[in-house]
Amino acid sequence: MVIRYIDGRTLVEADLRSNIARIAALLGACHRELARYLEGPANTFWVFHVIRDYARTLQAAPGGNTDAWRYAKLADALEARQIPLPIVFGHHDLLPGNLLDDGKRLWLIDWEYGGFGTAMFDLANLAANGGFSPAGDRELLEAYFGGPVREELQRSFDAMKVASALREATWAMVSAIHLAVPGVDYRAHAADYLVRTDLALARYTERYGPLVA
């Protein structure tokens, strides 16, 4: 549904890395203010439930998926590393193409996954989709929270970054089963995000130790 034309360009992955402060400010404004304008029932988004549900779908598909149980187990472990944060209304799908730049300001579009959750997923989702380095992660967190980041917050974010990449990978796997869109290669997308999942998990393990025994 198009409700307004915006004369701007969609961002690409490199733009996410070069506009961290601007995007952090946009997310902060959305998280603080958007819920005031909602009417009626609203969704909840909890990435760990989403991953577990996708894992069940993959297990039940013809031929099954031998890694599905591992994805669910990893989601459990990542969930256990989260810290309590205020509930906000988040976007939850911060792919580069969902941000527009009209030359003056950024616009956040495609609120299909919009719902109540914590800010941590939007932040980690942005970092995972933008291929942020550890330095980029730190810049994002400091810009969003307005100062130095304490260790428990960093650890929670690092775990959520794994979950974000894993959700995108499992979404693509499920989509490959049920959808056939010309020009869209869901299997390639899943493979890309499994690599991102492994990289984020390796960084987490190197810093904090193993997630899953």
C-alpha positions in Angstrom: 0.0 0.0 0.0 1.4 3.4 -1.0 0.1 6.2 1.0 2.6 9.0 0.1 5.3 9.5 -2.5 8.8 10.3 -1.2 11.3 11.7 -3.7 14.4 9.9 -2.4 16.6 6.9 -2.8 16.7 3.6 -0.9 19.8 2.9 1.1 22.3 0.1 0.3 24.3 -1.8 2.9 27.3 0.6 2.9 24.9 3.5 3.6 23.9 1.8 6.9 27.6 1.9 8.0 28.1 5.5 7.0 24.9 6.9 8.5 25.0 5.3 12.0 24.3 8.4 14.0 21.5 9.5 11.7 19.8 6.1 11.8 20.3 5.8 15.6 18.5 9.1 16.0 15.7 8.0 13.8 15.2 4.7 15.7 15.3 6.6 19.0 12.6 8.9 17.8 10.4 6.0 16.6 10.9 4.1 19.8 10.1 7.1 22.0 7.1 8.5 20.1 5.5 6.1 17.7 3.4 4.1 20.2 1.5 7.3 21.1 -0.1 7.4 17.7 -1.3 3.7 17.6 -4.9 2.8 17.8 -6.4 -0.7 18.4 -4.6 -4.0 18.8 -0.9 -4.1 18.1 1.6 -6.9 17.4 4.4 -8.2 19.6 7.7 -9.2 18.1 10.0 -11.6 20.0 12.8 -12.9 17.7 13.4 -16.0 19.7 9.8 -17.2 19.4 10.0 -16.4 15.6 13.2 -18.6 15.2 11.7 -21.5 17.2 8.5 -21.3 15.1 10.5 -21.2 11.8 12.6 -24.2 13.1 9.3 -26.2 13.6 8.3 -25.3 10.1 11.6 -26.5 8.7 11.4 -29.7 10.6 7.9 -30.5 9.4 8.8 -29.7 5.7 9.2 -32.6 3.3 12.7 -34.0 3.8 13.0 -32.0 7.0 16.0 -29.9 8.0 18.6 -31.6 10.1 19.9 -28.3 11.5 16.5 -27.0 12.6 16.8 -28.4 16.2 20.2 -26.6 16.5 18.6 -23.3 15.4 15.9 -23.7 18.1 18.5 -24.6 20.8 20.7 -21.6 19.8 17.6 -19.3 20.1 17.1 -20.5 23.6 20.7 -19.8 24.6 20.6 -16.3 23.0 17.3 -15.5 24.7 18.9 -16.3 28.1 21.6 -13.7 27.5 19.1 -10.8 27.1 18.8 -8.1 29.8 15.5 -6.4 30.7 14.8 -3.2 28.7 11.8 -0.9 28.3 9.1 -2.1 25.9 9.0 0.1 22.7 7.2 -0.1 19.4 9.9 -1.3 17.0 10.3 -1.8 13.2 12.1 -5.2 13.3 13.0 -5.3 9.6 15.9 -2.9 9.1 17.1 -4.0 5.7 18.8 -1.2 3.8 16.0 -1.0 1.3 13.6 -0.1 4.1 15.3 3.3 4.7 14.9 6.2 2.3 17.0 9.4 2.1 15.3 12.4 0.5 18.5 14.5 0.9 17.2 16.2 4.1 16.0 13.4 6.3 15.7 9.6 6.6 12.4 7.8 6.3 11.7 4.3 7.7 9.2 2.3 5.5 7.7 -1.1 5.4 6.3 -1.7 8.9 5.0 -5.2 8.2 6.9 -6.5 11.3 6.2 -3.5 13.4 5.3 -4.4 17.0 6.1 -4.1 20.6 9.4 -5.5 21.8 12.7 -4.0 23.0 15.1 -1.7 21.2 17.8 -4.3 21.3 16.4 -6.2 18.3 16.2 -3.1 16.0 19.8 -2.1 17.0 21.2 -5.6 16.4 19.1 -6.1 13.3 20.5 -2.9 11.8 24.1 -4.0 12.7 23.6 -7.5 11.3 22.0 -6.2 8.0 24.7 -3.6 7.7 27.6 -5.9 8.3 28.9 -3.7 11.1 32.3 -4.3 12.6 32.7 -4.4 16.4 33.7 -0.7 16.1 30.5 0.0 14.2 28.5 -1.9 16.8 30.0 0.3 19.6 29.4 3.5 17.6 25.7 2.5 17.2 25.1 1.6 20.8 26.8 4.8 22.1 24.8 6.9 19.6 21.5 5.3 20.6 22.1 5.2 24.4 23.9 8.5 24.5 27.2 7.4 26.2 29.5 4.6 27.1 28.0 1.1 26.9 28.2 -1.1 30.0 29.4 -4.7 29.6 26.0 -6.4 30.2 24.4 -4.3 27.5 27.1 -5.0 25.0 26.8 -8.7 25.8 23.1 -8.7 25.3 23.5 -6.8 22.0 26.1 -9.3 20.7 23.8 -12.2 21.5 20.9 -10.4 19.8 23.0 -9.8 16.7 23.4 -13.5 16.3 19.7 -14.0 16.7 19.0 -11.3 14.1 21.1 -13.0 11.5 19.7 -16.4 12.3 16.1 -15.1 12.0 16.8 -13.7 8.6 18.4 -17.0 7.5 15.6 -19.2 8.8 13.0 -16.8 7.3 14.7 -17.3 3.9 14.7 -21.1 4.3 11.0 -21.1 5.1 10.3 -18.7 2.2 12.2 -21.0 -0.2 9.7 -23.8 0.8 6.5 -21.7 0.3 7.3 -18.9 -2.1 8.4 -18.6 -5.7 9.1 -15.0 -6.6 10.7 -14.2 -9.9 14.2 -12.9 -9.4 14.4 -13.7 -5.7 16.8 -16.4 -4.6 15.8 -17.3 -1.1 18.4 -20.1 -0.8 21.2 -17.7 -1.6 19.8 -15.2 0.9 19.7 -17.9 3.5 23.3 -18.9 2.8 24.4 -15.3 3.1 22.8 -14.9 6.5 24.0 -18.2 7.8 27.5 -16.9 7.2 26.6 -13.8 9.0 25.2 -15.9 11.9 28.4 -17.9 12.1 30.5 -14.7 12.1 28.5 -13.1 14.8 28.5 -16.3 16.9 32.2 -16.6 16.5 32.7 -13.0 17.7 30.4 -13.7 20.7 32.2 -16.9 21.6 35.6 -15.3 21.3 34.6 -12.5 23.7 32.4 -14.4 26.2 32.9 -18.1 25.7 30.6 -20.8 24.3 26.8 -20.1 24.1 25.7 -23.7 23.8 27.5 -26.6 25.5 
